């Protein structure tokens, strides 16, 4: 079995951050400048009572693996329902932009628009809903400003963008846009992402030398098959099952593998299931 060209630990950190974004700002919040490991150490019994056991485990694991990690900026736009956080890990020397997705399949799947928006600067068409959510109220501009500031302050840090579900789509699109604005390498790690743009989008994505994308998918996740027509996936696919994984560098999978005929499971979309399977299947 071929081994993905990204560390398993990095991917696990990304799914842990993506899981916790569903809870951040609602069930727990770090104080400004507070490290995640210090937050965990000073917790009182029951303070995370609303979190499921698996999400408590993910939070604890992240604090152990990435001590001195904190949230630089949290964006919660009620007009667009966009939530994302820019985080920093001194231990990993990493800046990470993580997007919150729609955890429930039924929240948004049937509302996926087939309309595209033309991005003149990049000469590509992308999903209008994802683009509008990212850019409403100039939130993309706000993200870009903070990311640039942090990368100037920490020139030796790596930069990652991640998210699950709708967050997977947003992180892929945002990573593409950011790669045109900053010289740093942009590492996109998406989970359960739908398709985002047309064939020209794929071609432009692949040509960016400072952009990589590892697209993680549960083997039969139905959301990864959408939208059904005129949209393309990008990046190297790591497909995970309960007892194994398989890496598809480039586009070595067939159209059948990413179609509704193969990807039809609603339960495979669950973020916690991604974490469970990734925890069991290491490379």
DRENPA-3360 file (N, C-alpha, C; in nm, 2 decimals, always signed):
BEGIN
1 = XXXXXXXX = +0.08/-0.12/+0.00/+0.00/+0.00/+0.00/+0.09/+0.12/+0.00 ~ +0.06/+0.22/-0.09/+0.14/+0.34/-0.10/+0.10/+0.43/+0.02 ~ +0.20/+0.51/+0.07/+0.18/+0.59/+0.19/+0.16/+0.73/+0.15 ~ +0.06/+0.80/+0.20/+0.04/+0.95/+0.17/+0.16/+1.03/+0.20 ~ +0.18/+1.14/+0.13/+0.30/+1.23/+0.15/+0.27/+1.34/+0.24 ~ +0.19/+1.31/+0.35/+0.16/+1.40/+0.46/+0.16/+1.31/+0.58 ~ +0.21/+1.36/+0.69/+0.22/+1.28/+0.81/+0.08/+1.25/+0.87 ~ +0.06/+1.13/+0.92/-0.07/+1.10/+0.98/-0.10/+1.19/+1.10;
9 = XXXXXXXX = +0.01/+1.23/+1.18/-0.01/+1.31/+1.29/-0.07/+1.45/+1.25 ~ -0.02/+1.51/+1.14/-0.07/+1.63/+1.09/-0.22/+1.62/+1.06 ~ -0.26/+1.51/+0.99/-0.40/+1.50/+0.95/-0.48/+1.48/+1.07 ~ -0.44/+1.40/+1.17/-0.51/+1.38/+1.29/-0.53/+1.51/+1.37 ~ -0.43/+1.60/+1.37/-0.45/+1.73/+1.43/-0.55/+1.81/+1.36 ~ -0.56/+1.80/+1.23/-0.66/+1.88/+1.15/-0.80/+1.83/+1.18 ~ -0.82/+1.70/+1.19/-0.96/+1.65/+1.22/-1.00/+1.69/+1.36 ~ -0.90/+1.69/+1.45/-0.93/+1.73/+1.59/-0.97/+1.87/+1.59;
17 = XXXXXXXX = -0.90/+1.96/+1.52/-0.94/+2.10/+1.52/-1.08/+2.12/+1.45 ~ -1.10/+2.04/+1.35/-1.23/+2.05/+1.28/-1.35/+2.01/+1.37 ~ -1.33/+1.90/+1.44/-1.43/+1.86/+1.54/-1.46/+1.96/+1.64 ~ -1.35/+2.02/+1.70/-1.37/+2.12/+1.81/-1.43/+2.25/+1.76 ~ -1.42/+2.28/+1.63/-1.48/+2.40/+1.58/-1.63/+2.39/+1.59 ~ -1.69/+2.27/+1.59/-1.83/+2.26/+1.61/-1.88/+2.30/+1.75 ~ -1.78/+2.30/+1.84/-1.81/+2.33/+1.98/-1.76/+2.46/+2.03 ~ -1.66/+2.51/+1.96/-1.60/+2.64/+2.00/-1.69/+2.76/+1.99;
25 = XXXXXXXX = -1.69/+2.84/+2.10/-1.78/+2.95/+2.10/-1.92/+2.92/+2.15 ~ -1.95/+2.79/+2.16/-2.08/+2.75/+2.22/-2.06/+2.67/+2.34 ~ -1.97/+2.57/+2.34/-1.96/+2.49/+2.46/-1.83/+2.51/+2.54 ~ -1.73/+2.58/+2.47/-1.61/+2.62/+2.54/-1.54/+2.73/+2.46 ~ -1.47/+2.81/+2.53/-1.39/+2.92/+2.46/-1.26/+2.94/+2.54 ~ -1.15/+2.96/+2.47/-1.03/+3.00/+2.53/-1.03/+3.15/+2.56 ~ -0.97/+3.19/+2.67/-0.95/+3.33/+2.69/-0.84/+3.38/+2.60 ~ -0.84/+3.51/+2.57/-0.74/+3.57/+2.48/-0.60/+3.54/+2.53;
33 = XXXXXXXX = -0.52/+3.47/+2.45/-0.38/+3.44/+2.48/-0.37/+3.31/+2.56 ~ -0.48/+3.24/+2.60/-0.48/+3.12/+2.68/-0.44/+3.00/+2.60 ~ -0.34/+2.92/+2.65/-0.30/+2.80/+2.58/-0.40/+2.69/+2.60 ~ -0.41/+2.60/+2.50/-0.51/+2.50/+2.52/-0.47/+2.40/+2.62 ~ -0.34/+2.37/+2.64/-0.29/+2.28/+2.75/-0.32/+2.34/+2.89 ~ -0.30/+2.47/+2.90/-0.33/+2.53/+3.03/-0.48/+2.53/+3.06 ~ -0.56/+2.54/+2.95/-0.71/+2.54/+2.96/-0.75/+2.40/+3.01 ~ -0.69/+2.30/+2.96/-0.73/+2.16/+3.00/-0.69/+2.13/+3.14;
41 = XXXXXXXX = -0.57/+2.18/+3.18/-0.51/+2.15/+3.31/-0.59/+2.22/+3.42 ~ -0.65/+2.33/+3.39/-0.72/+2.41/+3.49/-0.88/+2.39/+3.49 ~ -0.92/+2.29/+3.41/-1.06/+2.26/+3.40/-1.11/+2.20/+3.53 ~ -1.23/+2.24/+3.57/-1.30/+2.18/+3.68/-1.39/+2.07/+3.63 ~ -1.41/+1.98/+3.72/-1.50/+1.86/+3.68/-1.63/+1.91/+3.63 ~ -1.67/+1.86/+3.51/-1.80/+1.89/+3.46/-1.80/+2.01/+3.37 ~ -1.69/+2.09/+3.36/-1.69/+2.21/+3.27/-1.71/+2.18/+3.13 ~ -1.68/+2.06/+3.08/-1.70/+2.02/+2.94/-1.81/+1.91/+2.94;
49 = XXXXXXXX = -1.90/+1.92/+3.03/-2.00/+1.81/+3.04/-2.09/+1.80/+2.92 ~ -2.10/+1.91/+2.84/-2.19/+1.90/+2.72/-2.12/+1.84/+2.60 ~ -1.99/+1.82/+2.61/-1.91/+1.76/+2.50/-1.93/+1.61/+2.51 ~ -1.93/+1.54/+2.39/-1.94/+1.40/+2.39/-1.80/+1.35/+2.43 ~ -1.79/+1.22/+2.47/-1.67/+1.16/+2.51/-1.56/+1.17/+2.41 ~ -1.60/+1.14/+2.28/-1.50/+1.14/+2.17/-1.45/+1.28/+2.15 ~ -1.53/+1.38/+2.17/-1.48/+1.52/+2.15/-1.40/+1.57/+2.27 ~ -1.43/+1.52/+2.39/-1.34/+1.54/+2.50/-1.20/+1.48/+2.47;
57 = XXXXXXXX = -1.21/+1.36/+2.42/-1.08/+1.29/+2.38/-1.00/+1.36/+2.28 ~ -1.07/+1.42/+2.18/-1.00/+1.49/+2.08/-0.94/+1.62/+2.13 ~ -1.01/+1.69/+2.22/-0.96/+1.81/+2.29/-0.84/+1.78/+2.37 ~ -0.84/+1.67/+2.45/-0.73/+1.63/+2.53/-0.61/+1.59/+2.45 ~ -0.64/+1.51/+2.34/-0.53/+1.47/+2.25/-0.46/+1.59/+2.19 ~ -0.54/+1.69/+2.15/-0.48/+1.80/+2.08/-0.40/+1.89/+2.18 ~ -0.44/+1.89/+2.30/-0.37/+1.97/+2.40/-0.24/+1.90/+2.44 ~ -0.23/+1.77/+2.43/-0.11/+1.70/+2.46/-0.01/+1.70/+2.34;
65 = XXXXXXXX = -0.07/+1.70/+2.22/+0.02/+1.70/+2.10/+0.06/+1.84/+2.06 ~ -0.02/+1.94/+2.09/+0.01/+2.07/+2.05/+0.00/+2.17/+2.17 ~ +0.08/+2.15/+2.27/+0.08/+2.24/+2.39/+0.12/+2.38/+2.34 ~ +0.08/+2.48/+2.41/+0.11/+2.62/+2.38/+0.03/+2.66/+2.25 ~ -0.08/+2.59/+2.22/-0.16/+2.62/+2.11/-0.27/+2.72/+2.15 ~ -0.30/+2.82/+2.08/-0.41/+2.91/+2.11/-0.48/+2.97/+1.99 ~ -0.59/+3.03/+2.02/-0.67/+3.09/+1.91/-0.64/+3.24/+1.90 ~ -0.59/+3.28/+1.78/-0.55/+3.42/+1.75/-0.67/+3.50/+1.72;
73 = XXXXXXXX = -0.77/+3.44/+1.64/-0.88/+3.52/+1.59/-1.00/+3.42/+1.57 ~ -1.11/+3.45/+1.62/-1.24/+3.37/+1.60/-1.34/+3.46/+1.53 ~ -1.39/+3.42/+1.41/-1.48/+3.49/+1.33/-1.62/+3.42/+1.34 ~ -1.72/+3.49/+1.38/-1.86/+3.43/+1.39/-1.95/+3.53/+1.33 ~ -1.98/+3.52/+1.19/-2.06/+3.61/+1.12/-2.20/+3.56/+1.11 ~ -2.29/+3.63/+1.18/-2.43/+3.58/+1.19/-2.51/+3.60/+1.06 ~ -2.46/+3.70/+0.97/-2.52/+3.72/+0.85/-2.50/+3.61/+0.75 ~ -2.38/+3.55/+0.75/-2.35/+3.45/+0.65/-2.34/+3.31/+0.72;
81 = XXXXXXXX = -2.35/+3.30/+0.85/-2.33/+3.18/+0.93/-2.19/+3.12/+0.91 ~ -2.09/+3.21/+0.88/-1.95/+3.17/+0.87/-1.89/+3.17/+1.00 ~ -1.83/+3.06/+1.04/-1.75/+3.05/+1.16/-1.61/+2.99/+1.13 ~ -1.50/+3.06/+1.17/-1.37/+3.01/+1.15/-1.28/+3.06/+1.26 ~ -1.17/+3.00/+1.27/-1.07/+3.04/+1.37/-0.93/+3.03/+1.31 ~ -0.85/+3.13/+1.35/-0.70/+3.13/+1.31/-0.63/+3.09/+1.44 ~ -0.56/+2.98/+1.44/-0.49/+2.93/+1.55/-0.34/+2.92/+1.53 ~ -0.27/+2.91/+1.65/-0.12/+2.91/+1.64/-0.07/+2.80/+1.74;
89 = XXXXXXXX = +0.02/+2.72/+1.69/+0.08/+2.62/+1.77/+0.23/+2.65/+1.78 ~ +0.29/+2.69/+1.89/+0.43/+2.71/+1.90/+0.51/+2.58/+1.89 ~ +0.45/+2.47/+1.95/+0.52/+2.34/+1.95/+0.53/+2.29/+1.80 ~ +0.43/+2.30/+1.72/+0.43/+2.25/+1.59/+0.49/+2.36/+1.49 ~ +0.50/+2.48/+1.54/+0.54/+2.59/+1.45/+0.45/+2.60/+1.33 ~ +0.32/+2.62/+1.36/+0.22/+2.61/+1.26/+0.10/+2.71/+1.29 ~ +0.06/+2.78/+1.18/-0.06/+2.86/+1.19/-0.17/+2.78/+1.11 ~ -0.28/+2.77/+1.17/-0.39/+2.69/+1.11/-0.52/+2.77/+1.10;
97 = XXXXXXXX = -0.58/+2.78/+0.99/-0.71/+2.84/+0.97/-0.81/+2.73/+0.96 ~ -0.91/+2.72/+1.05/-1.00/+2.61/+1.05/-1.14/+2.66/+1.04 ~ -1.22/+2.60/+0.95/-1.36/+2.64/+0.92/-1.46/+2.55/+0.99 ~ -1.56/+2.60/+1.04/-1.67/+2.52/+1.09/-1.76/+2.48/+0.97 ~ -1.81/+2.36/+0.97/-1.90/+2.31/+0.87/-2.05/+2.30/+0.92 ~ -2.13/+2.24/+0.84/-2.27/+2.20/+0.88/-2.26/+2.06/+0.92 ~ -2.28/+2.03/+1.05/-2.26/+1.90/+1.10/-2.37/+1.80/+1.05 ~ -2.49/+1.86/+1.04/-2.60/+1.78/+1.00/-2.61/+1.77/+0.85;
105 = XXXXXXXX = -2.61/+1.66/+0.79/-2.63/+1.64/+0.64/-2.75/+1.71/+0.59 ~ -2.86/+1.71/+0.67/-2.98/+1.77/+0.63/-2.98/+1.92/+0.63 ~ -2.89/+1.98/+0.70/-2.88/+2.12/+0.71/-2.87/+2.19/+0.58 ~ -2.79/+2.13/+0.49/-2.76/+2.20/+0.37/-2.75/+2.12/+0.24 ~ -2.75/+1.99/+0.25/-2.72/+1.91/+0.13/-2.81/+1.94/+0.01 ~ -2.94/+1.94/+0.04/-3.04/+1.96/-0.07/-3.05/+2.10/-0.12 ~ -2.98/+2.19/-0.05/-2.98/+2.33/-0.09/-2.86/+2.37/-0.17 ~ -2.77/+2.27/-0.20/-2.65/+2.29/-0.27/-2.69/+2.36/-0.41;
113 = XXXXXXXX = -2.64/+2.48/-0.43/-2.67/+2.54/-0.55/-2.58/+2.49/-0.67 ~ -2.64/+2.48/-0.79/-2.56/+2.44/-0.90/-2.50/+2.56/-0.98 ~ -2.54/+2.68/-0.93/-2.49/+2.81/-0.99/-2.34/+2.83/-0.95 ~ -2.27/+2.89/-1.05/-2.13/+2.92/-1.02/-2.11/+3.07/-1.03 ~ -2.00/+3.11/-0.96/-1.95/+3.25/-0.97/-1.82/+3.26/-1.04 ~ -1.80/+3.36/-1.13/-1.68/+3.37/-1.21/-1.58/+3.46/-1.13 ~ -1.46/+3.40/-1.11/-1.35/+3.47/-1.04/-1.26/+3.53/-1.15 ~ -1.27/+3.65/-1.19/-1.20/+3.71/-1.30/-1.05/+3.70/-1.28;
121 = XXXXXXXX = -1.00/+3.73/-1.16/-0.86/+3.73/-1.14/-0.80/+3.60/-1.17 ~ -0.87/+3.49/-1.13/-0.81/+3.35/-1.15/-0.87/+3.28/-1.28 ~ -0.97/+3.35/-1.34/-1.03/+3.29/-1.46/-1.09/+3.15/-1.44 ~ -1.17/+3.14/-1.33/-1.23/+3.01/-1.30/-1.37/+3.03/-1.25 ~ -1.45/+2.93/-1.25/-1.59/+2.93/-1.20/-1.59/+2.85/-1.07 ~ -1.65/+2.90/-0.96/-1.66/+2.82/-0.84/-1.81/+2.83/-0.79 ~ -1.84/+2.74/-0.70/-1.97/+2.73/-0.64/-2.01/+2.87/-0.58 ~ -2.12/+2.92/-0.62/-2.16/+3.06/-0.58/-2.19/+3.06/-0.43;
129 = XXXXXXXX = -2.26/+2.96/-0.37/-2.29/+2.96/-0.23/-2.17/+2.96/-0.14 ~ -2.07/+2.88/-0.17/-1.95/+2.87/-0.09/-1.87/+3.01/-0.10 ~ -1.86/+3.06/-0.22/-1.79/+3.18/-0.24/-1.86/+3.30/-0.17 ~ -1.99/+3.31/-0.18/-2.07/+3.42/-0.11/-2.06/+3.41/+0.04 ~ -2.06/+3.29/+0.09/-2.05/+3.27/+0.24/-1.91/+3.32/+0.29 ~ -1.81/+3.28/+0.21/-1.67/+3.32/+0.25/-1.64/+3.47/+0.24 ~ -1.71/+3.54/+0.15/-1.67/+3.68/+0.12/-1.77/+3.78/+0.17 ~ -1.89/+3.74/+0.22/-1.98/+3.83/+0.27/-1.93/+3.92/+0.38;
137 = XXXXXXXX = -1.96/+4.05/+0.38/-1.91/+4.14/+0.48/-1.75/+4.15/+0.49 ~ -1.69/+4.12/+0.38/-1.54/+4.12/+0.36/-1.47/+4.03/+0.46 ~ -1.54/+3.92/+0.50/-1.47/+3.83/+0.59/-1.35/+3.77/+0.54 ~ -1.35/+3.74/+0.41/-1.22/+3.69/+0.35/-1.11/+3.79/+0.36 ~ -1.14/+3.92/+0.34/-1.04/+4.02/+0.37/-0.99/+4.02/+0.51 ~ -1.08/+4.00/+0.60/-1.04/+4.00/+0.75/-0.95/+3.88/+0.77 ~ -0.98/+3.76/+0.71/-0.90/+3.64/+0.73/-0.76/+3.67/+0.67 ~ -0.76/+3.72/+0.55/-0.63/+3.75/+0.48/-0.54/+3.84/+0.56;
145 = XXXXXXXX = -0.60/+3.94/+0.62/-0.52/+4.04/+0.70/-0.45/+3.97/+0.82 ~ -0.53/+3.89/+0.89/-0.47/+3.82/+1.01/-0.37/+3.72/+0.97 ~ -0.40/+3.64/+0.87/-0.30/+3.54/+0.82/-0.17/+3.61/+0.78 ~ -0.18/+3.71/+0.70/-0.06/+3.78/+0.66/+0.02/+3.83/+0.79 ~ -0.05/+3.89/+0.88/+0.02/+3.94/+1.00/+0.09/+3.83/+1.08 ~ +0.02/+3.71/+1.09/+0.08/+3.60/+1.17/+0.20/+3.54/+1.09 ~ +0.20/+3.54/+0.96/+0.31/+3.48/+0.89/+0.43/+3.57/+0.88 ~ +0.40/+3.70/+0.89/+0.51/+3.80/+0.91/+0.58/+3.78/+1.05;
153 = XXXXXXXX = +0.49/+3.77/+1.15/+0.54/+3.75/+1.28/+0.62/+3.62/+1.30 ~ +0.57/+3.52/+1.23/+0.63/+3.38/+1.24/+0.67/+3.33/+1.10 ~ +0.78/+3.38/+1.04/+0.82/+3.34/+0.91/+0.86/+3.20/+0.89 ~ +0.89/+3.13/+1.00/+0.94/+2.99/+0.99/+0.82/+2.89/+1.02 ~ +0.70/+2.94/+1.04/+0.59/+2.86/+1.06/+0.53/+2.80/+0.93 ~ +0.47/+2.68/+0.94/+0.39/+2.63/+0.83/+0.25/+2.69/+0.84 ~ +0.18/+2.68/+0.73/+0.04/+2.74/+0.72/-0.05/+2.63/+0.67 ~ -0.15/+2.59/+0.75/-0.25/+2.49/+0.71/-0.39/+2.56/+0.71;
161 = XXXXXXXX = -0.48/+2.50/+0.63/-0.62/+2.54/+0.62/-0.70/+2.41/+0.62 ~ -0.80/+2.40/+0.71/-0.87/+2.28/+0.72/-1.02/+2.30/+0.76 ~ -1.10/+2.19/+0.75/-1.24/+2.20/+0.78/-1.31/+2.07/+0.74 ~ -1.43/+2.05/+0.80/-1.51/+1.93/+0.77/-1.64/+1.97/+0.70 ~ -1.69/+1.89/+0.60/-1.82/+1.92/+0.54/-1.82/+2.05/+0.47 ~ -1.91/+2.14/+0.50/-1.91/+2.27/+0.44/-1.78/+2.34/+0.47 ~ -1.73/+2.31/+0.59/-1.60/+2.37/+0.62/-1.49/+2.32/+0.53 ~ -1.50/+2.19/+0.48/-1.41/+2.14/+0.39/-1.41/+2.21/+0.26;
169 = XXXXXXXX = -1.53/+2.25/+0.21/-1.54/+2.32/+0.09/-1.48/+2.46/+0.11 ~ -1.51/+2.53/+0.22/-1.47/+2.66/+0.25/-1.31/+2.67/+0.26 ~ -1.26/+2.56/+0.32/-1.11/+2.57/+0.34/-1.04/+2.54/+0.21 ~ -1.10/+2.46/+0.12/-1.04/+2.44/-0.01/-1.04/+2.57/-0.09 ~ -1.16/+2.63/-0.10/-1.17/+2.75/-0.17/-1.08/+2.86/-0.12 ~ -1.09/+2.88/+0.02/-1.01/+2.99/+0.08/-0.86/+2.96/+0.06 ~ -0.82/+2.83/+0.07/-0.68/+2.80/+0.05/-0.63/+2.84/-0.09 ~ -0.71/+2.82/-0.19/-0.68/+2.85/-0.32/-0.67/+3.00/-0.34;
177 = XXXXXXXX = -0.76/+3.08/-0.28/-0.75/+3.23/-0.29/-0.63/+3.28/-0.21 ~ -0.60/+3.22/-0.10/-0.49/+3.27/-0.02/-0.36/+3.24/-0.09 ~ -0.35/+3.13/-0.16/-0.22/+3.10/-0.23/-0.19/+3.20/-0.34 ~ -0.29/+3.28/-0.38/-0.26/+3.38/-0.48/-0.22/+3.51/-0.41 ~ -0.23/+3.52/-0.27/-0.21/+3.64/-0.20/-0.08/+3.64/-0.11 ~ -0.04/+3.52/-0.08/+0.08/+3.50/+0.01/+0.18/+3.41/-0.06 ~ +0.31/+3.43/-0.03/+0.41/+3.35/-0.09/+0.43/+3.21/-0.02 ~ +0.38/+3.20/+0.10/+0.40/+3.08/+0.18/+0.33/+2.96/+0.12;
185 = XXXXXXXX = +0.38/+2.85/+0.15/+0.31/+2.72/+0.11/+0.18/+2.71/+0.19 ~ +0.07/+2.68/+0.11/-0.06/+2.67/+0.17/-0.10/+2.52/+0.17 ~ -0.11/+2.46/+0.29/-0.14/+2.32/+0.30/-0.29/+2.30/+0.33 ~ -0.37/+2.26/+0.24/-0.51/+2.24/+0.26/-0.54/+2.09/+0.30 ~ -0.61/+2.07/+0.41/-0.65/+1.94/+0.45/-0.80/+1.94/+0.47 ~ -0.87/+1.89/+0.38/-1.02/+1.89/+0.39/-1.08/+1.76/+0.43 ~ -1.19/+1.76/+0.49/-1.26/+1.64/+0.53/-1.41/+1.65/+0.48 ~ -1.45/+1.54/+0.41/-1.59/+1.53/+0.37/-1.63/+1.65/+0.28;
193 = XXXXXXXX = -1.54/+1.69/+0.20/-1.57/+1.81/+0.12/-1.65/+1.77/-0.01 ~ -1.75/+1.86/-0.04/-1.81/+1.85/-0.18/-1.72/+1.91/-0.28 ~ -1.76/+1.90/-0.41/-1.68/+1.96/-0.51/-1.71/+2.12/-0.51 ~ -1.61/+2.19/-0.56/-1.61/+2.34/-0.55/-1.62/+2.41/-0.68 ~ -1.55/+2.36/-0.79/-1.55/+2.44/-0.91/-1.54/+2.36/-1.04 ~ -1.52/+2.43/-1.15/-1.52/+2.36/-1.28/-1.39/+2.31/-1.32 ~ -1.37/+2.26/-1.44/-1.25/+2.20/-1.48/-1.14/+2.30/-1.49 ~ -1.17/+2.43/-1.52/-1.07/+2.53/-1.52/-1.02/+2.56/-1.37;
201 = XXXXXXXX = -1.11/+2.55/-1.28/-1.08/+2.56/-1.14/-0.97/+2.45/-1.10 ~ -1.00/+2.33/-1.14/-0.91/+2.22/-1.11/-0.77/+2.25/-1.17 ~ -0.77/+2.29/-1.30/-0.64/+2.32/-1.37/-0.56/+2.43/-1.30 ~ -0.63/+2.54/-1.26/-0.57/+2.65/-1.19/-0.52/+2.61/-1.05 ~ -0.60/+2.53/-0.98/-0.56/+2.48/-0.85/-0.43/+2.40/-0.86 ~ -0.42/+2.31/-0.96/-0.30/+2.22/-0.98/-0.18/+2.30/-1.02 ~ -0.20/+2.41/-1.08/-0.08/+2.49/-1.13/-0.01/+2.57/-1.02 ~ -0.08/+2.60/-0.91/-0.03/+2.68/-0.80/+0.08/+2.60/-0.73;
209 = XXXXXXXX = +0.20/+2.65/-0.74/+0.32/+2.57/-0.69/+0.32/+2.58/-0.53 ~ +0.26/+2.68/-0.48/+0.27/+2.70/-0.33/+0.14/+2.65/-0.27 ~ +0.07/+2.55/-0.33/-0.06/+2.50/-0.28/-0.07/+2.35/-0.29 ~ -0.10/+2.29/-0.18/-0.12/+2.14/-0.18/-0.26/+2.12/-0.11 ~ -0.31/+2.00/-0.15/-0.45/+1.97/-0.10/-0.45/+1.82/-0.07 ~ -0.48/+1.78/+0.05/-0.51/+1.64/+0.08/-0.66/+1.63/+0.12 ~ -0.73/+1.56/+0.04/-0.88/+1.55/+0.06/-0.91/+1.42/+0.12 ~ -0.95/+1.43/+0.25/-0.98/+1.30/+0.32/-1.13/+1.27/+0.31;
217 = XXXXXXXX = -1.16/+1.15/+0.28/-1.30/+1.11/+0.26/-1.33/+0.97/+0.32 ~ -1.44/+0.96/+0.40/-1.49/+0.83/+0.43/-1.54/+0.76/+0.30 ~ -1.52/+0.64/+0.29/-1.53/+0.57/+0.16/-1.66/+0.59/+0.09 ~ -1.78/+0.60/+0.17/-1.91/+0.62/+0.10/-1.98/+0.74/+0.14 ~ -1.91/+0.84/+0.19/-1.97/+0.97/+0.23/-2.04/+1.04/+0.11 ~ -2.17/+1.05/+0.13/-2.26/+1.10/+0.02/-2.23/+1.25/-0.02 ~ -2.18/+1.33/+0.08/-2.16/+1.47/+0.05/-2.04/+1.48/-0.05 ~ -1.95/+1.39/-0.05/-1.83/+1.40/-0.14/-1.87/+1.37/-0.28;
225 = XXXXXXXX = -1.99/+1.33/-0.31/-2.04/+1.31/-0.45/-2.11/+1.43/-0.50 ~ -2.12/+1.53/-0.42/-2.20/+1.65/-0.47/-2.11/+1.77/-0.49 ~ -2.16/+1.87/-0.57/-2.27/+1.86/-0.66/-2.24/+1.76/-0.77 ~ -2.35/+1.71/-0.83/-2.34/+1.59/-0.92/-2.28/+1.62/-1.05 ~ -2.30/+1.74/-1.11/-2.26/+1.77/-1.24/-2.19/+1.90/-1.25 ~ -2.09/+1.91/-1.35/-2.02/+2.04/-1.38/-1.93/+2.09/-1.27 ~ -1.90/+2.00/-1.17/-1.80/+2.04/-1.06/-1.70/+1.93/-1.05 ~ -1.58/+1.97/-1.01/-1.46/+1.88/-1.00/-1.40/+1.88/-0.86;
233 = XXXXXXXX = -1.35/+1.77/-0.82/-1.27/+1.76/-0.70/-1.13/+1.80/-0.73 ~ -1.05/+1.85/-0.63/-0.91/+1.88/-0.65/-0.83/+1.81/-0.54 ~ -0.70/+1.79/-0.56/-0.61/+1.74/-0.46/-0.60/+1.59/-0.46 ~ -0.51/+1.54/-0.37/-0.48/+1.40/-0.35/-0.58/+1.35/-0.25 ~ -0.65/+1.24/-0.28/-0.75/+1.18/-0.20/-0.70/+1.07/-0.11 ~ -0.73/+1.08/+0.02/-0.70/+0.97/+0.11/-0.84/+0.92/+0.16 ~ -0.87/+0.80/+0.12/-1.00/+0.74/+0.14/-0.99/+0.64/+0.26 ~ -1.07/+0.66/+0.36/-1.06/+0.58/+0.48/-1.19/+0.49/+0.50;
241 = XXXXXXXX = -1.16/+0.37/+0.54/-1.27/+0.28/+0.58/-1.25/+0.24/+0.73 ~ -1.33/+0.15/+0.78/-1.32/+0.11/+0.92/-1.19/+0.04/+0.95 ~ -1.14/-0.03/+0.85/-1.02/-0.11/+0.88/-0.90/-0.09/+0.79 ~ -0.91/+0.02/+0.71/-0.80/+0.04/+0.62/-0.81/+0.18/+0.56 ~ -0.71/+0.22/+0.48/-0.71/+0.35/+0.41/-0.65/+0.32/+0.27 ~ -0.67/+0.41/+0.18/-0.61/+0.40/+0.05/-0.58/+0.54/+0.00 ~ -0.46/+0.56/-0.06/-0.42/+0.69/-0.11/-0.43/+0.70/-0.26 ~ -0.49/+0.80/-0.31/-0.51/+0.83/-0.45/-0.44/+0.96/-0.49;
249 = XXXXXXXX = -0.31/+0.95/-0.52/-0.24/+1.08/-0.56/-0.29/+1.13/-0.69 ~ -0.30/+1.26/-0.71/-0.36/+1.31/-0.83/-0.50/+1.27/-0.84 ~ -0.54/+1.22/-0.96/-0.68/+1.18/-0.99/-0.68/+1.04/-1.04 ~ -0.62/+0.95/-0.96/-0.60/+0.81/-1.00/-0.72/+0.73/-0.97 ~ -0.82/+0.79/-0.91/-0.95/+0.72/-0.89/-1.04/+0.73/-1.01 ~ -1.14/+0.65/-1.03/-1.23/+0.66/-1.14/-1.35/+0.75/-1.11 ~ -1.42/+0.79/-1.21/-1.54/+0.87/-1.19/-1.64/+0.80/-1.10 ~ -1.64/+0.67/-1.11/-1.74/+0.59/-1.03/-1.71/+0.60/-0.88;
257 = XXXXXXXX = -1.58/+0.61/-0.85/-1.54/+0.61/-0.71/-1.59/+0.74/-0.64 ~ -1.62/+0.84/-0.71/-1.66/+0.97/-0.65/-1.81/+1.01/-0.69 ~ -1.88/+0.91/-0.74/-2.02/+0.93/-0.79/-2.12/+0.89/-0.68 ~ -2.24/+0.92/-0.70/-2.35/+0.89/-0.61/-2.37/+0.73/-0.61 ~ -2.33/+0.67/-0.71/-2.34/+0.52/-0.72/-2.25/+0.45/-0.61 ~ -2.14/+0.52/-0.58/-2.05/+0.46/-0.48/-2.06/+0.54/-0.35 ~ -2.08/+0.67/-0.35/-2.08/+0.75/-0.23/-2.23/+0.78/-0.20 ~ -2.29/+0.70/-0.12/-2.44/+0.72/-0.09/-2.47/+0.71/+0.05;
265 = XXXXXXXX = -2.37/+0.71/+0.14/-2.40/+0.69/+0.29/-2.41/+0.82/+0.36 ~ -2.52/+0.85/+0.43/-2.53/+0.97/+0.51/-2.45/+0.95/+0.64 ~ -2.45/+0.84/+0.70/-2.38/+0.81/+0.82/-2.23/+0.83/+0.81 ~ -2.17/+0.80/+0.69/-2.03/+0.81/+0.67/-1.98/+0.96/+0.67 ~ -2.08/+1.05/+0.67/-2.04/+1.19/+0.67/-2.01/+1.25/+0.81 ~ -2.04/+1.17/+0.91/-2.02/+1.21/+1.05/-1.88/+1.25/+1.08 ~ -1.85/+1.36/+1.14/-1.72/+1.41/+1.17/-1.65/+1.32/+1.27 ~ -1.72/+1.28/+1.37/-1.66/+1.19/+1.47/-1.61/+1.06/+1.41;
273 = XXXXXXXX = -1.69/+1.01/+1.31/-1.65/+0.88/+1.25/-1.52/+0.90/+1.17 ~ -1.50/+1.02/+1.11/-1.37/+1.05/+1.05/-1.26/+1.04/+1.15 ~ -1.28/+1.09/+1.26/-1.18/+1.09/+1.37/-1.15/+0.95/+1.42 ~ -1.25/+0.87/+1.44/-1.24/+0.73/+1.48/-1.16/+0.65/+1.38 ~ -1.20/+0.66/+1.25/-1.13/+0.58/+1.15/-0.98/+0.63/+1.13 ~ -0.96/+0.76/+1.13/-0.82/+0.81/+1.12/-0.74/+0.76/+1.24 ~ -0.79/+0.76/+1.36/-0.72/+0.72/+1.48/-0.68/+0.57/+1.47 ~ -0.76/+0.49/+1.40/-0.73/+0.35/+1.39/-0.64/+0.31/+1.27;
281 = XXX = -0.64/+0.39/+1.17/-0.57/+0.36/+1.05/-0.45/+0.46/+1.03 ~ -0.34/+0.42/+1.08/-0.22/+0.51/+1.08/-0.13/+0.47/+0.96 ~ -0.05/+0.56/+0.91/+0.05/+0.53/+0.81/+0.18/+0.59/+0.85;
% end
